[in-house]
Amino acid sequence: MMADKNNDERLDFEEVLKLLKQLNADMDKKYVHELFDKADTNKGIGERSTLDSEEFVHFYHSVTERIEIEEIFLKYDGGKGYFSADDLQRFMKEQQKENVSEDQAKEYIAAYEPQKNMQLEDQMSLIGKKSHLTLYLKTCLRMN
């Protein structure tokens, strides 16, 4: 998946919308545009609105503050307050349309979960999941 269609290292609004759709993040277009405009802090007069990678991360964080992210997390965590490797596998398959092995899920947990005690138990918190999604989106922006 490649979000930056013209390879200018910036995303315009349409590229962001397409990326959100590919990630199954169905959101109100007007709301997304408001968040996009707030994140576009480097816009010059007369320039088209685009987000560089730093602005996109800010935009992404504003998107992930939405309650739906927590609701999705709660749907997959089984009421435990964390993802097990199995929970993460299921989430990635159903929400991100990506098949990962149990070992890959454990690697993601080790890489993105900030709490060492949770890493040792192969568990991922909501904060760890948001960190993983941030890097996932950055990777999507760079993929050819």
FIDRENNU-532746 format. One line per field, with one value per residue: x, y, z of N, C-alpha, C in turn; residue in one letter. Coordinates in Angstrom, 3 decimals. Example, Ala and Ser with C-alpha at 12.3 -4.5 7.8 and 13.67 -1.06 7.14 Angstrom:
% FIDRENNU-532746
n_px 13.190|12.850 .
n_py -5.690|-2.250 .
n_pz 7.800|7.080 .
ca_px 12.300|13.670 .
ca_py -4.500|-1.060 .
ca_pz 7.800|7.140 .
c_px 13.200|12.900 .
c_py -3.300|0.030 .
c_pz 7.800|7.870 .
aa a|s .
This chain:
% FIDRENNU-532746
n_px 0.858|0.647|0.704|1.622|1.242|2.422|5.027|6.196|6.878|4.952|1.548|-1.499|-4.917|-6.678|-5.023|-4.662|-7.300|-7.698|-5.778|-6.801|-9.160|-8.125|-7.125|-9.340|-10.589|-13.189|-14.377|-16.019|-15.939|-15.829|-15.035|-12.512|-11.263|-11.160|-9.376|-7.159|-6.602|-5.917|-3.588|-1.885|0.520|2.578|1.761|2.026|1.117|-1.120|-0.258|-1.000|-2.783|-0.964|0.490|3.497|5.748|6.008|3.818|1.829|2.002|1.133|-1.481|-2.399|-2.307|-4.307|-6.479|-6.450|-7.191|-9.806|-12.730|-13.488|-11.223|-10.470|-12.767|-12.606|-10.268|-11.151|-12.997|-11.416|-9.762|-10.905|-11.873|-9.756|-8.029|-5.710|-3.902|-3.355|-0.923|-2.450|-4.827|-3.824|-3.036|-5.570|-6.828|-5.159|-5.613|-8.402|-8.954|-6.811|-6.356|-4.182|-2.219|-0.517|1.989|2.058|4.548|5.392|3.493|4.245|6.754|6.011|4.753|6.927|8.433|6.828|5.357|5.439|5.691|7.706|7.081|4.712|5.612|7.206|5.268|4.108|2.107|0.071|-0.630|-3.155|-1.778|0.603|-0.462|-1.339|1.127|2.231|0.433|0.998|3.627|3.061|1.438|3.274|5.037|3.368|3.164|5.643|5.900|6.349 .
n_py -1.163|2.130|5.353|7.903|8.988|10.601|10.679|12.839|13.078|14.054|14.235|14.792|15.865|14.045|11.797|11.135|10.493|8.203|6.508|6.206|4.870|2.482|1.428|0.699|2.674|4.190|7.306|10.430|12.671|15.476|15.889|14.635|16.370|18.704|17.898|17.405|19.983|21.300|19.953|20.667|22.599|23.859|25.156|27.321|30.586|30.407|27.879|24.405|22.325|20.076|17.318|16.835|14.253|14.614|16.270|14.521|12.520|13.973|14.485|11.817|11.110|12.783|11.628|9.085|9.647|9.439|7.922|5.568|4.050|3.089|1.606|-0.382|-1.616|-2.619|-4.437|-6.481|-7.216|-8.898|-8.077|-7.918|-5.765|-5.612|-6.697|-10.030|-12.115|-13.667|-12.128|-9.842|-10.914|-11.629|-9.103|-7.792|-9.353|-9.083|-6.290|-4.890|-6.361|-8.099|-10.898|-12.319|-14.214|-16.014|-15.656|-13.314|-11.529|-11.512|-10.359|-7.789|-6.929|-6.926|-4.933|-2.587|-2.249|-0.252|-0.900|-2.856|-5.109|-5.998|-6.636|-8.859|-10.705|-11.100|-9.222|-6.498|-3.155|-0.545|1.815|0.778|-0.410|1.841|3.001|1.038|1.212|3.803|3.560|1.661|3.124|5.090|3.459|2.600|4.967|5.165|2.960|1.391 .
n_pz 0.000|-0.885|0.144|-0.534|-3.420|-5.436|-4.694|-3.252|-0.665|0.977|2.051|0.495|1.051|-0.227|-0.532|2.148|2.862|1.259|2.382|5.001|4.360|3.287|5.591|6.906|8.402|8.698|8.536|9.228|6.573|6.722|9.372|9.310|7.538|9.075|11.109|9.516|8.477|10.868|11.505|9.457|9.646|8.334|6.085|3.402|2.140|-0.495|-1.154|-1.724|0.558|2.426|4.226|5.927|7.128|9.931|10.504|9.706|11.646|13.869|12.992|12.851|15.565|16.531|15.292|16.465|19.020|19.124|20.413|19.197|18.625|21.117|21.626|19.659|20.503|22.972|22.031|21.040|23.139|24.965|27.419|29.130|29.237|27.842|24.906|24.069|22.384|20.636|20.532|19.276|16.812|15.765|15.688|13.807|11.553|11.110|11.248|10.033|7.845|7.572|7.755|10.399|12.069|15.229|16.392|15.056|16.056|18.740|18.436|17.600|19.927|21.717|20.523|20.545|22.895|25.698|28.415|30.318|31.938|30.780|28.232|28.816|29.430|27.010|26.252|25.128|25.690|25.361|24.827|23.798|21.500|20.084|19.567|17.912|15.741|14.866|13.829|11.884|10.138|9.317|7.936|5.882|4.486|3.301|1.657|-1.511 .
ca_px 0.000|1.451|-0.169|2.202|1.162|3.322|6.372|6.738|7.085|3.865|0.239|-2.596|-6.123|-7.201|-4.148|-4.977|-8.598|-7.495|-5.057|-7.742|-10.076|-7.372|-6.930|-10.681|-10.918|-14.280|-14.632|-16.713|-14.996|-15.709|-14.236|-11.144|-10.717|-10.847|-8.141|-6.111|-6.261|-5.223|-2.252|-1.083|1.066|3.609|1.145|2.319|0.022|-1.270|0.150|-2.042|-2.644|-0.346|1.113|4.771|5.660|5.774|2.426|0.963|1.988|0.229|-2.826|-2.741|-2.605|-5.626|-7.452|-6.488|-7.811|-11.227|-13.205|-13.636|-10.000|-10.584|-13.846|-12.076|-9.335|-11.953|-13.636|-10.456|-8.961|-11.630|-12.122|-8.554|-7.296|-4.495|-3.928|-2.408|-0.437|-3.607|-5.706|-3.173|-3.162|-6.955|-7.029|-4.466|-6.276|-9.746|-9.007|-5.770|-6.292|-2.802|-1.993|0.776|2.148|2.131|5.884|5.398|2.700|5.096|7.792|5.373|4.553|8.247|8.928|5.989|4.775|6.405|5.816|8.537|6.395|3.746|6.410|7.629|4.086|3.556|0.862|0.162|-1.620|-3.698|-0.685|1.467|-1.145|-1.288|2.508|2.351|-0.323|1.721|4.702|2.421|1.025|4.478|5.533|2.468|3.477|6.902|5.899|6.151 .
ca_py 0.000|3.340|6.502|9.068|8.587|11.352|10.571|14.141|12.963|14.778|13.674|15.748|15.392|12.850|10.677|10.770|9.804|6.865|5.719|5.859|3.857|1.227|0.941|0.457|3.732|4.930|8.481|11.539|13.420|16.844|15.791|14.337|17.597|19.604|17.406|17.597|21.412|21.620|19.342|21.293|23.820|24.442|25.616|28.688|31.265|29.975|26.484|23.419|21.705|18.755|16.995|16.120|13.101|15.079|16.721|13.355|11.873|14.789|14.186|10.464|11.113|13.388|10.621|7.973|10.071|9.137|6.842|4.337|3.256|2.367|0.624|-1.503|-2.312|-3.367|-5.542|-7.558|-7.578|-9.867|-7.525|-8.045|-4.502|-5.738|-7.693|-11.146|-12.317|-14.140|-10.976|-8.985|-11.608|-11.512|-7.693|-7.468|-10.052|-8.565|-4.837|-4.386|-7.284|-8.560|-12.138|-12.397|-15.414|-15.741|-15.112|-11.920|-10.764|-11.343|-9.387|-6.465|-6.593|-6.595|-3.697|-1.400|-2.114|0.480|-1.451|-4.065|-6.264|-6.499|-7.277|-10.180|-11.575|-11.058|-8.456|-5.152|-2.210|0.392|2.724|0.007|-0.582|3.124|3.138|0.124|1.768|4.972|3.091|0.988|4.159|5.683|2.483|2.664|6.186|4.991|1.760|1.555 .
ca_pz 0.000|-0.957|0.336|-1.201|-4.830|-6.307|-4.110|-2.841|0.781|1.629|1.726|0.391|1.723|-0.902|-0.188|3.533|2.843|0.698|3.376|6.069|3.827|3.195|6.954|7.446|9.360|8.076|9.356|8.594|5.740|7.240|10.592|8.888|6.948|10.194|11.726|8.511|8.463|12.125|11.476|8.398|10.250|7.462|4.841|2.986|1.431|-1.873|-1.333|-1.444|1.874|2.485|5.503|5.906|8.034|11.299|10.575|9.616|12.959|14.694|12.486|13.268|17.001|16.743|14.860|17.414|20.270|19.023|21.279|18.425|18.752|22.387|21.491|18.885|21.397|23.945|21.317|20.810|24.315|25.786|28.749|29.957|29.312|27.041|23.839|24.059|21.017|19.865|20.308|18.289|15.525|15.299|15.358|12.560|10.451|10.868|11.098|9.149|6.704|7.516|8.497|11.078|12.893|16.664|16.653|14.609|17.023|19.923|18.076|17.644|21.342|22.277|19.920|20.707|24.235|26.522|29.765|30.269|32.534|29.801|27.181|29.300|29.425|25.645|26.327|24.574|26.201|24.375|24.459|22.912|20.213|19.373|19.103|16.776|14.619|14.365|12.966|10.752|9.194|8.737|6.977|4.727|3.747|2.584|0.812|-2.959 .
c_px 0.901|0.525|0.325|2.313|2.143|4.751|7.007|7.007|6.095|2.559|-0.770|-3.848|-6.663|-6.342|-4.420|-6.299|-8.457|-6.779|-5.985|-8.709|-9.381|-7.178|-8.251|-11.053|-11.955|-14.673|-15.346|-15.696|-14.776|-14.829|-12.766|-10.496|-10.347|-9.534|-6.941|-5.647|-5.510|-3.790|-1.326|-0.554|2.096|3.055|1.498|1.132|0.030|-0.837|-1.022|-1.751|-2.070|0.266|2.459|4.692|5.394|4.324|1.474|0.886|1.068|-1.229|-3.278|-3.093|-3.956|-6.731|-7.578|-7.018|-9.306|-11.576|-13.310|-12.398|-10.052|-11.673|-13.369|-11.116|-10.108|-12.647|-12.698|-9.703|-9.660|-11.864|-10.914|-7.818|-5.975|-4.752|-2.927|-1.884|-1.580|-4.565|-5.134|-3.248|-4.560|-7.260|-6.402|-5.123|-7.606|-9.785|-7.999|-5.566|-4.873|-2.657|-0.596|0.807|2.157|3.493|5.988|4.624|3.520|6.224|7.234|5.186|5.879|8.745|8.139|5.371|5.790|6.625|6.531|7.826|5.359|4.472|6.774|6.492|3.443|2.186|1.096|-0.983|-2.163|-2.609|0.286|0.847|-1.127|0.113|2.736|1.635|0.370|2.830|4.143|2.024|2.225|5.049|4.681|2.778|4.713|6.884|5.672|5.312 .
c_py 1.221|4.539|7.710|8.781|9.326|11.429|11.910|14.213|13.804|14.104|14.798|15.109|14.112|11.619|10.194|10.016|8.376|5.958|5.296|4.775|2.496|0.595|0.664|1.447|4.639|6.088|9.541|12.432|14.842|16.858|15.534|15.597|18.601|19.193|17.617|19.053|21.830|21.098|20.009|22.644|24.516|25.011|27.075|29.277|30.822|28.546|25.554|22.767|20.306|18.571|16.327|15.018|13.526|15.537|15.534|12.631|12.641|14.516|12.812|10.415|11.758|12.424|9.524|8.364|9.769|7.914|5.516|3.446|2.434|1.304|-0.601|-2.316|-3.182|-4.568|-6.745|-7.996|-8.560|-9.395|-7.554|-6.718|-4.537|-6.742|-8.789|-11.247|-12.792|-12.998|-10.080|-9.607|-11.417|-10.073|-7.369|-8.138|-9.390|-7.065|-4.292|-5.272|-7.792|-9.812|-12.119|-13.671|-15.015|-15.141|-13.650|-11.037|-10.505|-10.349|-7.967|-6.017|-6.161|-5.242|-2.455|-1.221|-1.420|-0.116|-2.807|-5.289|-6.846|-7.187|-8.704|-11.193|-11.663|-10.398|-7.048|-4.297|-1.346|1.359|2.022|-0.167|0.706|3.366|2.264|0.689|2.988|4.540|2.396|2.016|4.836|4.760|2.499|3.878|6.011|3.834|2.111|0.438 .
c_pz 0.000|-0.872|-0.445|-2.697|-5.729|-5.755|-3.747|-1.340|1.577|1.206|1.605|0.999|1.093|-0.594|1.238|3.590|2.331|1.689|4.506|5.611|3.739|4.562|7.661|8.544|8.707|8.988|8.534|7.867|6.267|8.492|10.251|8.321|8.037|10.853|10.804|8.512|9.721|12.113|10.469|8.875|9.370|6.165|4.586|2.247|-0.024|-2.141|-1.062|-0.100|1.741|3.867|5.260|6.958|9.476|11.482|10.516|10.948|13.902|14.294|12.981|14.750|17.283|16.317|15.911|18.778|20.265|19.855|20.527|18.529|20.039|22.311|20.720|19.750|22.379|23.301|21.201|22.062|25.245|27.212|29.672|30.150|28.567|25.925|24.179|22.622|20.120|19.541|19.214|16.900|14.940|14.881|14.002|11.365|10.105|10.593|10.088|7.926|6.473|8.371|9.097|11.909|14.366|17.024|16.215|15.583|18.284|19.660|18.105|19.089|21.962|21.769|20.334|22.084|25.142|27.914|29.712|30.840|31.575|28.647|27.578|29.302|28.037|25.627|25.798|25.099|25.061|23.918|23.516|21.537|19.420|18.817|17.869|15.553|14.027|13.420|11.729|9.695|8.552|7.671|5.716|3.867|2.878|1.603|-0.648|-3.491 .
aa m|m|a|d|k|n|n|d|e|r|l|d|f|e|e|v|l|k|l|l|k|q|l|n|a|d|m|d|k|k|y|v|h|e|l|f|d|k|a|d|t|n|k|g|i|g|e|r|s|t|l|d|s|e|e|f|v|h|f|y|h|s|v|t|e|r|i|e|i|e|e|i|f|l|k|y|d|g|g|k|g|y|f|s|a|d|d|l|q|r|f|m|k|e|q|q|k|e|n|v|s|e|d|q|a|k|e|y|i|a|a|y|e|p|q|k|n|m|q|l|e|d|q|m|s|l|i|g|k|k|s|h|l|t|l|y|l|k|t|c|l|r|m|n .
